[in-house]
Amino acid sequence: MARVAREFFLSDAVTVAQRLPGMEIVMARPDSVLKRYMITETEAYLGMEDKACHASKGRTGRTQVMFSEGGHLYLYLVYGMHWMMNIVTGAEDDPQAVLIRGADPFSGPGRVTKGIGTNGSFNREDMTASGRIWLEDTGYKPCLKAGPRVGINYAGEPWISKPWRFIINEQTK
């Protein structure tokens, strides 16, 4: 399997969110053991016009990484205790990202980051060059179910109902 190259991440967030399930997050541990976690669920946030996207409020210290070229990680803390891991997508200055909501065996974005061992120190990490975290394409292209994103009622319609959450259909695993 090969590390996913920059070009993959330069597509829009919805396209990347649909292509990530089945790929593996690879974590290099200090003992040189590689741990692999298959992505099972994603959620797309499509730039400044998407009222559910953090970048919709503009460029801030927190969202600055979202304005980077695709392939960087955007991690932020919610409720003062759960790290959320997003992969920046698209071209530089077009802030989009994909939230990793599931990575086998972990379900839920806070459980994913805790389970695989990511935290704020991974914020801004370039997955195309990092020696500690990257993606590999396994060639597995599962059937997906699409649905609305979770926990974004503050964004209002039409953003609440956008079918930008992608989950591996359990019957195809």
PyRosetta script that sets phi, psi and omega in degrees:
from pyrosetta import init, pose_from_sequence

init()
pose = pose_from_sequence("MARVAREFFLSDAVTVAQRLPGMEIVMARPDSVLKRYMITETEAYLGMEDKACHASKGRTGRTQVMFSEGGHLYLYLVYGMHWMMNIVTGAEDDPQAVLIRGADPFSGPGRVTKGIGTNGSFNREDMTASGRIWLEDTGYKPCLKAGPRVGINYAGEPWISKPWRFIINEQTK")
pose.set_psi(1, 146.3)
pose.set_omega(1, -177.8)
pose.set_phi(2, -111.3)
pose.set_psi(2, 148.9)
pose.set_omega(2, 174.2)
pose.set_phi(3, -60.5)
pose.set_psi(3, 139.3)
pose.set_omega(3, 177.9)
pose.set_phi(4, -70.8)
pose.set_psi(4, 130.2)
pose.set_omega(4, -176.2)
pose.set_phi(5, -86.3)
pose.set_psi(5, 164.5)
pose.set_omega(5, -178.1)
pose.set_phi(6, -51.9)
pose.set_psi(6, -42.0)
pose.set_omega(6, -175.5)
pose.set_phi(7, -54.3)
pose.set_psi(7, -36.8)
pose.set_omega(7, 179.3)
pose.set_phi(8, -56.9)
pose.set_psi(8, -41.9)
pose.set_omega(8, -174.4)
pose.set_phi(9, -78.6)
pose.set_psi(9, -9.0)
pose.set_omega(9, -176.2)
pose.set_phi(10, -82.3)
pose.set_psi(10, -5.8)
pose.set_omega(10, 174.2)
pose.set_phi(11, -75.1)
pose.set_psi(11, 170.0)
pose.set_omega(11, 178.9)
pose.set_phi(12, -69.2)
pose.set_psi(12, 161.9)
pose.set_omega(12, -174.2)
pose.set_phi(13, -61.2)
pose.set_psi(13, -37.1)
pose.set_omega(13, -179.5)
pose.set_phi(14, -65.9)
pose.set_psi(14, -43.8)
pose.set_omega(14, 178.8)
pose.set_phi(15, -62.4)
pose.set_psi(15, -47.2)
pose.set_omega(15, 180.0)
pose.set_phi(16, -63.6)
pose.set_psi(16, -41.9)
pose.set_omega(16, 179.9)
pose.set_phi(17, -60.1)
pose.set_psi(17, -33.7)
pose.set_omega(17, 178.3)
pose.set_phi(18, -75.9)
pose.set_psi(18, -25.4)
pose.set_omega(18, -176.5)
pose.set_phi(19, -92.9)
pose.set_psi(19, -18.4)
pose.set_omega(19, -176.6)
pose.set_phi(20, -71.4)
pose.set_psi(20, -39.3)
pose.set_omega(20, -179.4)
pose.set_phi(21, -58.1)
pose.set_psi(21, 132.4)
pose.set_omega(21, -175.4)
pose.set_phi(22, 101.7)
pose.set_psi(22, -22.8)
pose.set_omega(22, 175.3)
pose.set_phi(23, -78.6)
pose.set_psi(23, 165.4)
pose.set_omega(23, -178.4)
pose.set_phi(24, -116.4)
pose.set_psi(24, 136.1)
pose.set_omega(24, 167.8)
pose.set_phi(25, -83.3)
pose.set_psi(25, 126.7)
pose.set_omega(25, 179.8)
pose.set_phi(26, -110.3)
pose.set_psi(26, 127.0)
pose.set_omega(26, 178.7)
pose.set_phi(27, -114.2)
pose.set_psi(27, 124.0)
pose.set_omega(27, 175.6)
pose.set_phi(28, -90.6)
pose.set_psi(28, 122.0)
pose.set_omega(28, -179.9)
pose.set_phi(29, -92.3)
pose.set_psi(29, 157.8)
pose.set_omega(29, 179.1)
pose.set_phi(30, -56.8)
pose.set_psi(30, -26.9)
pose.set_omega(30, 179.6)
pose.set_phi(31, -85.5)
pose.set_psi(31, 13.9)
pose.set_omega(31, 178.0)
pose.set_phi(32, 71.3)
pose.set_psi(32, 8.2)
pose.set_omega(32, 176.4)
pose.set_phi(33, -85.2)
pose.set_psi(33, 131.6)
pose.set_omega(33, 176.2)
pose.set_phi(34, -92.3)
pose.set_psi(34, 130.7)
pose.set_omega(34, 174.6)
pose.set_phi(35, -108.5)
pose.set_psi(35, 138.7)
pose.set_omega(35, -176.8)
pose.set_phi(36, -123.2)
pose.set_psi(36, 138.4)
pose.set_omega(36, -178.4)
pose.set_phi(37, -135.7)
pose.set_psi(37, 116.5)
pose.set_omega(37, -179.4)
pose.set_phi(38, -74.5)
pose.set_psi(38, 129.5)
pose.set_omega(38, 177.5)
pose.set_phi(39, -71.3)
pose.set_psi(39, 128.3)
pose.set_omega(39, -176.9)
pose.set_phi(40, -117.4)
pose.set_psi(40, -16.8)
pose.set_omega(40, -176.9)
pose.set_phi(41, -154.8)
pose.set_psi(41, 137.0)
pose.set_omega(41, 180.0)
pose.set_phi(42, -137.6)
pose.set_psi(42, 167.7)
pose.set_omega(42, 178.1)
pose.set_phi(43, -147.8)
pose.set_psi(43, 129.7)
pose.set_omega(43, -175.6)
pose.set_phi(44, -96.2)
pose.set_psi(44, 142.3)
pose.set_omega(44, 175.3)
pose.set_phi(45, -128.7)
pose.set_psi(45, 112.8)
pose.set_omega(45, -162.2)
pose.set_phi(46, -103.2)
pose.set_psi(46, 54.3)
pose.set_omega(46, 167.3)
pose.set_phi(47, 87.4)
pose.set_psi(47, -167.8)
pose.set_omega(47, -170.6)
pose.set_phi(48, -65.4)
pose.set_psi(48, -28.0)
pose.set_omega(48, -180.0)
pose.set_phi(49, -78.6)
pose.set_psi(49, -20.1)
pose.set_omega(49, -179.5)
pose.set_phi(50, -79.5)
pose.set_psi(50, 108.0)
pose.set_omega(50, -175.0)
pose.set_phi(51, -66.3)
pose.set_psi(51, -12.2)
pose.set_omega(51, 175.9)
pose.set_phi(52, -89.5)
pose.set_psi(52, -10.3)
pose.set_omega(52, -178.2)
pose.set_phi(53, -85.1)
pose.set_psi(53, 135.5)
pose.set_omega(53, 178.7)
pose.set_phi(54, -56.5)
pose.set_psi(54, -31.7)
pose.set_omega(54, -178.3)
pose.set_phi(55, -72.2)
pose.set_psi(55, -9.8)
pose.set_omega(55, -180.0)
pose.set_phi(56, -63.6)
pose.set_psi(56, -19.6)
pose.set_omega(56, 178.4)
pose.set_phi(57, -92.9)
pose.set_psi(57, 2.4)
pose.set_omega(57, 177.5)
pose.set_phi(58, 101.9)
pose.set_psi(58, -177.2)
pose.set_omega(58, -178.0)
pose.set_phi(59, -81.3)
pose.set_psi(59, 123.0)
pose.set_omega(59, 177.4)
pose.set_phi(60, -132.7)
pose.set_psi(60, 175.4)
pose.set_omega(60, 175.7)
pose.set_phi(61, -57.5)
pose.set_psi(61, -38.8)
pose.set_omega(61, -179.1)
pose.set_phi(62, -70.1)
pose.set_psi(62, -42.3)
pose.set_omega(62, -173.4)
pose.set_phi(63, -92.7)
pose.set_psi(63, -3.1)
pose.set_omega(63, -177.0)
pose.set_phi(64, -48.4)
pose.set_psi(64, -41.9)
pose.set_omega(64, -178.5)
pose.set_phi(65, -63.3)
pose.set_psi(65, -27.2)
pose.set_omega(65, 178.7)
pose.set_phi(66, -66.5)
pose.set_psi(66, -18.9)
pose.set_omega(66, 179.4)
pose.set_phi(67, -89.0)
pose.set_psi(67, 3.4)
pose.set_omega(67, 177.2)
pose.set_phi(68, -80.1)
pose.set_psi(68, 168.3)
pose.set_omega(68, 173.6)
pose.set_phi(69, -64.3)
pose.set_psi(69, 145.3)
pose.set_omega(69, -179.4)
pose.set_phi(70, -52.7)
pose.set_psi(70, 147.8)
pose.set_omega(70, 178.5)
pose.set_phi(71, 113.4)
pose.set_psi(71, -8.5)
pose.set_omega(71, 177.9)
pose.set_phi(72, -91.5)
pose.set_psi(72, 156.1)
pose.set_omega(72, 176.3)
pose.set_phi(73, -93.2)
pose.set_psi(73, 142.5)
pose.set_omega(73, 173.8)
pose.set_phi(74, -122.0)
pose.set_psi(74, 108.1)
pose.set_omega(74, 177.6)
pose.set_phi(75, -113.6)
pose.set_psi(75, 135.8)
pose.set_omega(75, 177.2)
pose.set_phi(76, -140.9)
pose.set_psi(76, 157.8)
pose.set_omega(76, -176.5)
pose.set_phi(77, -99.3)
pose.set_psi(77, 133.8)
pose.set_omega(77, 174.1)
pose.set_phi(78, -118.0)
pose.set_psi(78, 147.6)
pose.set_omega(78, -179.6)
pose.set_phi(79, 54.1)
pose.set_psi(79, 20.8)
pose.set_omega(79, 178.7)
pose.set_phi(80, 67.5)
pose.set_psi(80, 11.6)
pose.set_omega(80, -177.5)
pose.set_phi(81, -148.0)
pose.set_psi(81, -15.3)
pose.set_omega(81, -176.6)
pose.set_phi(82, -116.9)
pose.set_psi(82, 122.5)
pose.set_omega(82, 174.5)
pose.set_phi(83, -82.5)
pose.set_psi(83, 136.7)
pose.set_omega(83, 176.0)
pose.set_phi(84, -110.7)
pose.set_psi(84, 128.3)
pose.set_omega(84, -178.0)
pose.set_phi(85, -105.9)
pose.set_psi(85, 122.0)
pose.set_omega(85, 178.4)
pose.set_phi(86, -121.3)
pose.set_psi(86, 149.7)
pose.set_omega(86, 173.8)
pose.set_phi(87, -109.3)
pose.set_psi(87, 121.5)
pose.set_omega(87, 179.2)
pose.set_phi(88, -68.3)
pose.set_psi(88, 139.6)
pose.set_omega(88, 179.3)
pose.set_phi(89, -128.3)
pose.set_psi(89, 169.5)
pose.set_omega(89, 175.5)
pose.set_phi(90, 82.1)
pose.set_psi(90, -176.1)
pose.set_omega(90, -178.1)
pose.set_phi(91, -79.9)
pose.set_psi(91, 161.8)
pose.set_omega(91, 175.4)
pose.set_phi(92, -55.8)
pose.set_psi(92, 140.8)
pose.set_omega(92, -179.7)
pose.set_phi(93, 70.1)
pose.set_psi(93, 13.5)
pose.set_omega(93, 173.3)
pose.set_phi(94, -122.6)
pose.set_psi(94, 82.9)
pose.set_omega(94, -167.9)
pose.set_phi(95, -70.2)
pose.set_psi(95, 105.9)
pose.set_omega(95, 176.6)
pose.set_phi(96, -136.2)
pose.set_psi(96, 158.1)
pose.set_omega(96, 178.8)
pose.set_phi(97, -159.5)
pose.set_psi(97, 160.2)
pose.set_omega(97, 176.9)
pose.set_phi(98, -120.5)
pose.set_psi(98, 122.4)
pose.set_omega(98, 175.5)
pose.set_phi(99, -80.5)
pose.set_psi(99, 131.4)
pose.set_omega(99, 174.8)
pose.set_phi(100, -87.9)
pose.set_psi(100, 107.2)
pose.set_omega(100, -177.0)
pose.set_phi(101, -93.0)
pose.set_psi(101, -21.5)
pose.set_omega(101, -179.2)
pose.set_phi(102, -151.1)
pose.set_psi(102, 138.2)
pose.set_omega(102, 175.0)
pose.set_phi(103, -148.1)
pose.set_psi(103, 112.3)
pose.set_omega(103, -172.8)
pose.set_phi(104, -50.7)
pose.set_psi(104, 124.1)
pose.set_omega(104, 15.4)
pose.set_phi(105, -100.2)
pose.set_psi(105, 18.5)
pose.set_omega(105, -173.0)
pose.set_phi(106, -103.2)
pose.set_psi(106, 134.1)
pose.set_omega(106, 178.9)
pose.set_phi(107, -120.4)
pose.set_psi(107, 125.5)
pose.set_omega(107, -177.1)
pose.set_phi(108, 108.5)
pose.set_psi(108, 133.3)
pose.set_omega(108, -173.0)
pose.set_phi(109, -62.0)
pose.set_psi(109, -35.1)
pose.set_omega(109, 176.8)
pose.set_phi(110, -68.9)
pose.set_psi(110, -37.5)
pose.set_omega(110, 177.8)
pose.set_phi(111, -69.3)
pose.set_psi(111, -33.9)
pose.set_omega(111, 178.2)
pose.set_phi(112, -61.3)
pose.set_psi(112, -53.5)
pose.set_omega(112, -175.9)
pose.set_phi(113, -64.1)
pose.set_psi(113, -40.4)
pose.set_omega(113, 178.3)
pose.set_phi(114, -65.3)
pose.set_psi(114, -45.0)
pose.set_omega(114, -176.1)
pose.set_phi(115, -66.1)
pose.set_psi(115, -40.2)
pose.set_omega(115, -177.9)
pose.set_phi(116, -89.8)
pose.set_psi(116, -14.0)
pose.set_omega(116, 174.3)
pose.set_phi(117, 91.9)
pose.set_psi(117, 30.7)
pose.set_omega(117, 174.8)
pose.set_phi(118, -99.6)
pose.set_psi(118, 152.9)
pose.set_omega(118, 179.2)
pose.set_phi(119, -154.3)
pose.set_psi(119, -166.2)
pose.set_omega(119, -177.0)
pose.set_phi(120, -59.3)
pose.set_psi(120, -22.3)
pose.set_omega(120, 179.1)
pose.set_phi(121, -67.0)
pose.set_psi(121, -15.6)
pose.set_omega(121, 178.9)
pose.set_phi(122, -90.2)
pose.set_psi(122, -8.0)
pose.set_omega(122, 179.4)
pose.set_phi(123, -58.2)
pose.set_psi(123, 133.4)
pose.set_omega(123, 179.8)
pose.set_phi(124, 78.1)
pose.set_psi(124, 0.7)
pose.set_omega(124, 179.3)
pose.set_phi(125, -61.8)
pose.set_psi(125, 135.6)
pose.set_omega(125, 178.1)
pose.set_phi(126, -90.8)
pose.set_psi(126, 107.4)
pose.set_omega(126, -176.2)
pose.set_phi(127, -67.0)
pose.set_psi(127, -15.8)
pose.set_omega(127, 179.6)
pose.set_phi(128, -84.0)
pose.set_psi(128, -12.6)
pose.set_omega(128, -177.2)
pose.set_phi(129, -130.5)
pose.set_psi(129, -9.4)
pose.set_omega(129, -174.8)
pose.set_phi(130, -64.8)
pose.set_psi(130, 145.5)
pose.set_omega(130, 173.7)
pose.set_phi(131, -96.1)
pose.set_psi(131, 0.4)
pose.set_omega(131, -178.7)
pose.set_phi(132, -120.4)
pose.set_psi(132, -16.9)
pose.set_omega(132, 176.2)
pose.set_phi(133, -152.9)
pose.set_psi(133, 135.6)
pose.set_omega(133, 176.8)
pose.set_phi(134, -160.0)
pose.set_psi(134, 174.3)
pose.set_omega(134, 176.9)
pose.set_phi(135, -111.8)
pose.set_psi(135, 145.2)
pose.set_omega(135, 172.4)
pose.set_phi(136, -127.0)
pose.set_psi(136, 139.8)
pose.set_omega(136, 178.0)
pose.set_phi(137, -87.2)
pose.set_psi(137, 117.0)
pose.set_omega(137, -178.6)
pose.set_phi(138, -83.7)
pose.set_psi(138, -13.6)
pose.set_omega(138, -174.9)
pose.set_phi(139, 88.3)
pose.set_psi(139, -9.9)
pose.set_omega(139, 179.6)
pose.set_phi(140, -77.5)
pose.set_psi(140, 122.1)
pose.set_omega(140, 179.6)
pose.set_phi(141, -118.9)
pose.set_psi(141, 84.8)
pose.set_omega(141, -175.7)
pose.set_phi(142, -72.8)
pose.set_psi(142, 159.6)
pose.set_omega(142, 169.8)
pose.set_phi(143, -72.6)
pose.set_psi(143, 141.2)
pose.set_omega(143, -177.2)
pose.set_phi(144, -119.6)
pose.set_psi(144, 152.8)
pose.set_omega(144, 168.2)
pose.set_phi(145, -105.9)
pose.set_psi(145, 137.2)
pose.set_omega(145, 176.8)
pose.set_phi(146, -108.7)
pose.set_psi(146, 146.4)
pose.set_omega(146, 177.8)
pose.set_phi(147, -160.2)
pose.set_psi(147, 179.8)
pose.set_omega(147, 180.0)
pose.set_phi(148, -70.4)
pose.set_psi(148, 155.1)
pose.set_omega(148, 178.3)
pose.set_phi(149, -72.1)
pose.set_psi(149, 163.8)
pose.set_omega(149, -173.1)
pose.set_phi(150, -105.0)
pose.set_psi(150, 139.2)
pose.set_omega(150, 170.0)
pose.set_phi(151, 69.2)
pose.set_psi(151, 33.5)
pose.set_omega(151, -177.8)
pose.set_phi(152, -123.1)
pose.set_psi(152, 28.7)
pose.set_omega(152, -178.7)
pose.set_phi(153, -55.4)
pose.set_psi(153, -29.2)
pose.set_omega(153, 179.1)
pose.set_phi(154, -59.5)
pose.set_psi(154, -23.1)
pose.set_omega(154, -175.4)
pose.set_phi(155, -77.9)
pose.set_psi(155, -21.7)
pose.set_omega(155, -178.6)
pose.set_phi(156, 72.7)
pose.set_psi(156, 177.2)
pose.set_omega(156, 177.3)
pose.set_phi(157, -82.0)
pose.set_psi(157, 149.9)
pose.set_omega(157, 6.5)
pose.set_phi(158, -86.2)
pose.set_psi(158, 1.2)
pose.set_omega(158, -171.6)
pose.set_phi(159, -65.1)
pose.set_psi(159, -34.0)
pose.set_omega(159, 179.8)
pose.set_phi(160, -61.8)
pose.set_psi(160, -39.0)
pose.set_omega(160, -172.8)
pose.set_phi(161, -91.9)
pose.set_psi(161, -3.1)
pose.set_omega(161, 179.6)
pose.set_phi(162, -59.4)
pose.set_psi(162, 129.9)
pose.set_omega(162, -178.6)
pose.set_phi(163, -82.8)
pose.set_psi(163, 61.8)
pose.set_omega(163, -173.0)
pose.set_phi(164, -107.6)
pose.set_psi(164, 22.3)
pose.set_omega(164, 172.8)
pose.set_phi(165, -111.2)
pose.set_psi(165, 129.7)
pose.set_omega(165, -174.5)
pose.set_phi(166, -125.3)
pose.set_psi(166, 126.1)
pose.set_omega(166, -175.2)
pose.set_phi(167, -128.3)
pose.set_psi(167, 135.5)
pose.set_omega(167, 174.6)
pose.set_phi(168, -61.1)
pose.set_psi(168, 128.1)
pose.set_omega(168, 177.4)
pose.set_phi(169, -67.7)
pose.set_psi(169, 114.8)
pose.set_omega(169, -174.9)
pose.set_phi(170, -52.7)
pose.set_psi(170, -28.9)
pose.set_omega(170, -177.9)
pose.set_phi(171, -71.9)
pose.set_psi(171, -12.8)
pose.set_omega(171, -178.5)
pose.set_phi(172, -101.4)
pose.set_psi(172, -5.9)
pose.set_omega(172, -176.2)
pose.set_phi(173, -72.6)
pose.dump_pdb("model.pdb")
